[in-house]
Amino acid sequence: MSNEYGASSIQSLEGLEAVRKRPGMYVGGTGILALHHLIWEIVDNSVDESLAGFANEISITITKDGYAKISDNGRGIPTDIHPKHGVSAAEVVLTILHAGGKFDSNAYKVSGGLHGVGASVVNALSSNLKVWIKREGKIHFQEFIDGGKKVDDLKVIGECPIDETGTTIMFKPDFTIMEQHEFKIDTIIDRIKQTAYLTKGLKFLIFDERSNIKKEFCFEGGIIDYISELTKGYEKITEKSIYAEGIFNLGEEKSTDISVEVALQYVQEDREEILTYANNIYNKEGGTHETGLFDSLSRILNNYAMDNKFIKSDTDKFSRDDLKEGMFVVISIKHSDPMFEGQTKGKLINKDVRPAVNKVFSEVFERFLNENPGEARKIIERNLLAQKARRAAASAREATKRKGPFEIGSLPGKLADCSTKNAEIAELYIVEGNSAGGSAKMGRDRHYQAILPLRGKVINSQKTSDEKLFKNEEILSLITAFGTGVGSEFNINKLRYHKIVIMTDADVDGAHIRTLLLTFFYRYFRPLIEYGFIYIAQPPLYKISYGKKDEYAYNDQQKEEILSRIGDVKVTIQRYKGLGEMDPSQLWETTMDPVARKMLQVQIEDAMIASQVFEQLMGEEVAPRREFIEENAKFVKNIDL
């Protein structure tokens, strides 16, 4: 691998002027997700240094005054003068869009940041950015303000040991462009932990100066440790995860190889988790690496089952759905030129990756089955069980297909549909209880808001078989209302509402119902979450009346702020225990009116965490539940009774 990484490695394609005008094109918007995306852009650059073999430690600090500071011990951004632009290569990287070492295959064989926009976009969307670079025994420094305007040229401000190298970037978002949010340390911890799993041996240090929280992640087992985390609390079929690692040689005509890692574990429960990554980028829609894995699984497991008389004919062969049930797998490939479908990098499309994953995994998996006949039998029996359940559930799912989308009136939890047939503006409110459902039906805008009241608690999809789940009337109500079908028949283009809003009481029972619904959506309708169609309504906790005026508070802090503002007047405070306590006009004004309402968009991380916590608290194993209670009981302040 070449270590030539100088100014000539930095190639620019265009300027930076569009970023501040259209931040959504570069970081996906101006909200809380975009804010954290700025951190990911810089972190990903540091991770690329590790993938290239030049960094083994990255630190992320959130300072008391709102800066994000990211440091690595990689080679350091080049500091010599760029031959085309006449300024330092570091300044080119930080001020010119599509400029970076990612375009030079000698500088980076593998990179997550393909387009070279990361550092410059962060600079463009920052009110202040500072960079320190350690190279060749010198410490270089440069500062930018107001979206990338340099204060001065890159200068040497000190010395360091000749073998001490790296880059530190410290920035504060420009809140004249970005919405006023604070960095969330939990979001940072979750993302960095995932990245640490995918880059084994790379140490991450996280420090939040605001709360004095410190975290360190370094997983020597990499995705094997990831699988262990994902399957915590489940009944495992194989004692250890099946791990395959290898390099797929593309042949002499190709200049690089494909690195493949797969970790797979089967569990007894009706669950599945297929996580696919290319150069540490999560591909939520899978792609050729996932297809390559199932090529291998289908061929090897069906041949093994036929050879050992578990199945008798081709009509008994396992389908992909049979193979994936109970499967937890992480696939991570590294490629010098990954190609994706669409701007979100959601699906990998490199054709050469499919045979690469197939070959690398097949060699290990076939040997595992032959050397471990007991565990091989358990896997085949798990596949047979899934096949039987799939065939039994097919007839139950057929019931949802026979009922047209407007025939749901006969089901419990009657749907009060909206009049519009335009899914892009249509909203479905899933409401807890008939009382709240009645208020919502009367208070809604009938043109585009539909109401589906649910009776009691939703069935626990975490512990229920498909066959039983698809016979549950509340579940059938949801499936039929969505209109997409479910399982192999799912078609997101048939979705009847582009906002599906969970609206439950602000108490323990409401939170429980939300978690049950999120778990169901995550298990069976994950694309609805991934494409941003699932929301959580935020009804107020308090109605504060004084004189002839009413105000609403959504939390205790807002209540105290209102009381402090209105001063010493006669006040009546109503604490809402449930949505049913609001009359239709109040529910509209506070929770359903697009002008005034507050809603949270559910992200895939939220649903994944909800699912994992629910398994921990409601699953079969007692020990994880006891551990969770012991760790978190000290944080409980009050419980709704």
LINWORA-V934730 format. One record per pair of residues at least 6 apart in sequence whose ideal C-beta (glycine too) atoms are under 7 Angstrom apart, sorted by the first residue. I is the first residue (numbers start at 0). J is the second residue. If there is no record, write none. Layout:
i,j
I,J
I,J
//
This chain:
i,j
0,52
0,108
1,105
3,105
4,74
4,77
4,100
4,106
5,77
5,79
6,77
6,79
6,80
6,81
6,82
6,88
7,82
8,77
8,100
8,103
8,105
8,106
9,77
9,81
9,88
9,91
9,92
9,98
9,99
9,100
10,98
10,102
10,103
11,83
11,84
11,91
11,95
11,97
11,98
12,97
13,96
13,97
14,95
14,96
15,94
15,95
15,96
15,119
15,123
15,147
18,25
18,96
18,120
18,123
18,124
19,123
19,124
19,146
19,176
22,28
22,29
22,33
22,124
22,176
25,116
25,120
26,33
26,36
26,37
26,120
26,124
27,33
27,36
29,176
29,177
29,178
30,178
31,180
33,177
34,172
34,177
34,180
34,182
35,182
35,186
35,187
37,121
37,124
37,172
38,59
38,67
38,69
38,187
39,190
40,117
40,118
40,120
40,121
41,69
41,117
41,118
41,121
41,168
42,57
42,59
42,69
43,111
43,112
43,117
44,112
44,117
44,118
45,54
45,57
45,69
45,71
45,73
46,111
46,194
46,198
46,279
47,107
47,110
47,111
47,112
48,54
48,71
48,73
48,74
49,55
49,198
49,201
50,109
50,333
51,107
51,108
51,109
53,73
53,74
54,71
54,72
54,73
55,72
55,200
55,201
55,202
56,71
56,72
56,202
57,70
57,71
57,201
57,203
58,70
58,204
59,69
59,187
59,191
59,205
60,68
60,206
60,208
61,67
61,182
61,184
61,207
61,208
61,209
62,68
62,208
63,208
63,209
65,171
66,169
66,170
66,171
67,170
67,182
68,167
68,169
69,168
70,165
70,167
71,165
71,166
72,164
72,165
73,164
73,165
73,166
74,164
75,132
75,133
75,134
75,164
75,165
75,166
76,88
76,89
76,92
76,132
76,166
77,88
77,89
78,87
78,88
78,89
78,132
78,134
78,139
78,153
79,87
79,88
80,86
80,87
81,87
81,88
81,91
84,91
86,152
87,153
89,130
89,132
89,139
89,141
89,153
90,141
90,149
90,153
91,98
92,98
92,99
92,118
92,119
93,118
93,119
93,122
93,130
93,143
94,119
94,122
94,147
95,119
96,116
96,119
97,114
97,115
97,116
98,115
98,119
99,115
100,106
100,107
101,107
101,110
101,112
101,113
101,115
102,115
104,335
108,255
108,335
109,278
109,333
109,334
109,335
110,278
111,278
111,279
111,280
118,168
121,128
121,170
122,128
122,143
122,147
123,146
123,147
124,146
124,172
124,173
124,176
124,177
125,146
125,170
125,171
125,172
125,173
126,144
126,145
126,171
126,173
127,144
127,170
127,171
128,143
128,168
128,170
129,142
129,169
130,141
130,166
130,167
130,168
131,138
131,140
131,167
132,139
132,166
133,159
133,163
133,164
133,165
134,164
135,161
136,158
136,159
136,160
136,161
137,155
137,158
137,159
138,155
138,156
138,157
138,158
138,159
139,153
139,154
139,155
140,154
140,156
141,149
141,151
141,152
141,153
142,150
143,149
143,150
144,150
146,173
184,207
184,210
184,212
187,205
188,205
188,214
189,604
191,203
191,205
191,216
192,216
194,279
195,201
195,203
195,216
195,217
195,218
196,218
196,221
196,222
196,224
196,225
197,221
197,222
197,276
197,279
197,331
198,279
199,218
199,219
199,220
199,221
200,217
200,219
201,217
202,215
202,217
203,215
203,216
203,217
204,215
205,213
205,214
206,213
218,224
221,260
222,260
222,262
222,329
222,331
223,240
223,242
223,262
225,262
225,329
226,240
226,262
226,264
226,327
226,329
229,272
229,327
230,264
230,266
230,327
231,623
232,614
232,615
232,618
232,620
232,623
233,266
233,268
233,270
234,266
234,267
234,268
234,619
235,264
235,266
236,265
236,266
236,267
236,377
236,378
236,381
237,264
237,265
237,374
240,262
240,263
240,264
241,263
241,363
241,364
241,367
242,262
243,261
243,359
243,360
243,363
243,364
244,259
244,260
245,259
245,359
246,256
246,258
247,256
247,257
247,259
247,355
247,358
247,359
248,256
249,255
249,256
249,257
249,351
255,335
257,332
257,334
257,351
257,352
257,355
258,332
258,333
259,332
259,355
259,356
259,359
260,331
261,292
261,328
261,330
261,356
261,360
262,328
262,329
263,326
263,328
264,327
265,325
265,326
265,378
265,381
266,325
266,327
267,325
268,325
269,324
269,325
269,464
269,465
270,325
271,323
271,324
271,325
271,326
272,327
273,285
273,289
273,323
273,326
273,328
274,329
275,282
275,285
275,286
275,288
275,289
275,330
276,282
276,330
276,331
277,288
277,332
277,334
277,337
277,347
278,333
278,334
278,337
280,344
282,344
282,345
282,346
282,347
283,345
283,529
284,345
284,346
285,346
286,346
286,347
286,348
287,347
287,348
287,349
287,350
287,352
287,353
288,330
288,332
288,347
288,352
288,356
289,330
290,353
291,352
291,353
291,354
291,355
291,356
291,357
292,328
292,330
292,356
292,360
293,319
293,322
294,353
294,357
295,357
295,360
295,361
295,364
296,322
297,317
297,319
297,322
299,361
299,364
299,365
299,368
300,317
300,322
300,379
300,382
301,316
301,317
303,368
303,375
303,379
304,310
304,379
309,379
309,383
310,316
317,382
317,386
320,389
320,487
321,382
321,385
321,386
321,389
322,382
324,385
325,381
325,385
330,356
332,352
332,356
334,349
334,352
337,347
337,349
338,348
338,349
339,346
339,347
339,348
340,346
340,348
368,375
388,464
388,465
388,466
391,466
392,465
392,466
392,469
395,466
395,469
395,470
396,469
396,485
396,486
396,488
398,475
399,475
399,478
399,479
399,485
400,484
402,479
404,479
404,482
404,495
407,414
407,476
407,479
407,480
408,414
410,472
410,475
410,476
410,479
411,454
411,472
411,473
411,476
412,451
412,452
412,453
412,454
412,473
412,476
414,449
414,451
414,480
415,440
415,449
415,450
416,449
417,425
417,445
417,446
417,447
417,448
417,449
418,445
418,446
419,425
419,446
419,447
422,494
422,495
422,496
422,497
423,497
424,447
425,447
425,449
425,495
425,496
425,497
426,447
426,448
426,449
426,496
426,498
426,500
427,449
427,451
427,480
427,496
427,499
427,500
428,439
428,448
428,449
428,450
428,451
428,500
428,502
429,451
429,453
429,499
429,500
429,501
429,502
429,516
430,436
430,439
430,450
430,451
430,452
430,453
430,502
430,578
431,453
431,503
431,504
431,509
431,512
431,578
432,452
432,579
433,452
434,579
435,577
435,578
435,579
436,450
436,452
438,578
438,579
438,581
438,582
438,583
438,586
439,450
439,586
440,450
441,583
442,583
442,584
442,586
442,587
442,591
443,450
443,591
448,591
449,496
451,476
451,480
453,473
454,473
456,511
456,512
456,515
457,473
457,512
457,515
457,516
457,519
458,468
458,471
458,473
458,474
459,515
459,617
460,468
460,518
460,519
460,522
460,523
461,518
461,613
461,614
461,617
461,618
462,617
468,474
478,485
481,494
481,495
482,493
482,494
482,495
483,489
483,490
483,491
483,493
483,494
484,490
484,493
485,523
491,526
491,530
494,532
497,532
498,532
498,534
499,527
499,532
499,533
499,534
500,534
500,536
500,598
501,513
501,516
501,535
501,536
502,536
502,578
502,590
503,509
503,512
503,513
504,576
504,577
504,578
505,538
505,540
505,575
506,576
506,639
507,638
507,639
513,535
514,609
514,613
517,601
517,606
517,609
518,609
518,610
518,613
520,527
520,528
520,533
520,606
521,528
521,606
521,607
521,609
521,610
527,533
528,601
528,603
528,606
529,603
531,600
533,601
534,598
534,599
534,600
534,601
535,598
535,599
535,601
536,590
536,598
537,553
537,597
537,598
537,599
538,575
538,578
538,589
538,590
539,551
539,552
539,553
539,575
539,589
540,552
540,553
540,554
540,574
540,575
541,551
541,552
541,558
541,572
541,573
541,574
542,549
542,551
542,573
542,575
543,550
543,552
543,558
543,561
543,570
543,572
544,571
545,565
545,568
545,569
545,570
546,568
550,561
551,589
552,558
552,561
553,597
562,570
575,581
578,586
588,595
589,595
590,596
615,623
615,624
615,627
616,624
616,627
//
